[in-house]
Every structure is written in C-alpha cells, then in structure tokens.
Amino acid sequence: MEQYHLAPLVHHGHVLTEIQKGMYGLPQAGILAYNRLVQHLALSHYTPVKHTPVLFRRATRPVTFSLVVDNFAIKDVARINAEHLLATLRSLYNITTDWTASMYCGITLKWDYVAHTVGLSMPGYIKKPSKPTLTNVQSVPSMLRTPGLPPLMAPKSSSPHRLTTLNNSTPAV
C-alpha cells in the first residue's frame, strides 16, 4: 500500500482498478484479450465462426482468418481483402506480416501452388534419434533378469524399440 501510494484510493475498504491492457500471469488474461479483439473486429463486421471461436470471417468480403494466441493466418481471394483486415488489426495492435506464409504457430509451411498442397514441418523440434546399441547383452548379471522371461535380445524386426522376445503363448485379451 505504501509503496504504490494506494491509501488515497481506498473506497469502502477496497481499491478498484480497471484493466486497460493485458496483465500477464492473470488467468483471465486470455479471455479478456479475446473478448477485446472480438469487440474490435465486430466494428468492421468480422465475426467468429459459430462453433469455431478461433476462426473468423466477414460476410461482405471473401476473407477468412484464424487466430491462435498472437498468430493470424489469413485466407483471401484478393490482397485488398487481407489489407482491409490488416488495417483493422493495426488500429489496435502493432503487427508484422509475412506474405509468403512460411510459418504459422511455430510450424514451417512449404506451399506447392501447382499441386495445391502444403508441407508442414518443425525443423529442429525433434532431434534425429540415435540408433540404440546393445553391447555385451549377455554380461547382464542374472540377478537383473526377470525369472521366467528371456534375456534382452537385439531386435529382430525393423522396430528399434522392441528389445525382448514376445511370448506368443499369452492368451488374447
């Protein structure tokens, strides 16, 4: 109270505040930001699609866009429609654009406009796994082996993860 000089602001034992920008760490921050955006977009006639709150469209223009946290992806028929949406967003936010649409939500996109396909990847997200190596399997002390089960064996199939033999006498469940 003393540090921020709040004593003069106390009214009936409480200090009332109004949030004008986002408050990080506040559990309600996401929904508050979303509601603010929906109200702002409604002024330009952009509305969320029913049953898909992250997808928006405008009835009078052929433009659809999705919103995930702070990433927008815009699908349009003509650049002028995307520019209209961007102007609406710029009146509330500082934004940057990538007209190649090479990344969305951390996913790298490779567009093939001839084949009408897109390749999705996340380079560097998962490092190439190294092949498991089994050395001196027979030297595992017998006290570490489970009685009644065969010792560890190198895989006999292409799967590098199966390290024990299967017991085919087990009844089906």
Residue pairs with C-beta under 8 A, 6 or more apart in sequence:
1 7
6 15
9 15
9 16
19 32
22 29
22 32
22 33
23 29
26 32
34 53
37 67
37 92
38 47
38 48
40 88
40 91
40 92
41 47
41 56
41 88
43 88
44 58
44 84
44 85
44 88
45 58
45 59
45 60
46 56
46 57
46 58
46 85
46 88
47 56
47 57
47 58
47 59
48 54
48 55
48 56
49 55
49 56
49 57
49 64
54 66
54 67
54 68
55 64
55 65
55 66
56 64
56 65
56 66
56 67
57 63
57 64
57 65
58 85
61 81
61 84
62 76
62 77
62 78
62 81
63 74
63 75
63 76
63 77
63 81
63 82
63 84
63 85
64 74
64 75
64 76
65 72
65 73
65 74
65 75
65 85
66 72
66 73
68 104
68 105
69 105
71 104
71 105
72 89
72 95
73 101
73 104
74 82
74 85
74 86
76 82
76 85
86 95
86 97
89 95
100 111
101 109
101 111
102 108
102 109
102 110
103 109
106 122
107 120
107 121
107 122
108 120
108 121
108 122
108 123
109 118
109 119
109 120
110 118
110 119
110 121
111 117
111 118
112 118
112 119
131 160
132 160
132 161
132 163
134 152
134 154
134 163
137 151
137 152
137 153
137 154
138 151
140 151
140 152
145 151
149 164
149 167
150 164
150 165
152 163
152 164
153 163
153 164
153 165
154 163
155 161
155 162
155 163
